[in-house]
């Protein structure tokens, strides 16, 4: 049975620049499911992978703040 957490690795709905990042993590999540037995540690691995995916997507969205003005 497919773990419920896999719904959060979906990426088809994302814009292309985010889809590219998210797809890497979705592919790895599929590999984890295929390679590891269904147990608590696999669930932890998938949860942490989801956290990493979310951080990577935010990194792609990151916009640097404008530089601070020099004091007068």
HELIX and SHEET records of a PDB file:
HELIX    1   1 UNK A    4  UNK A    9  5                                   6    
HELIX    2   2 UNK A   16  UNK A   35  1                                  20    
HELIX    3   3 UNK A   40  UNK A   61  1                                  22    
END                                                                             
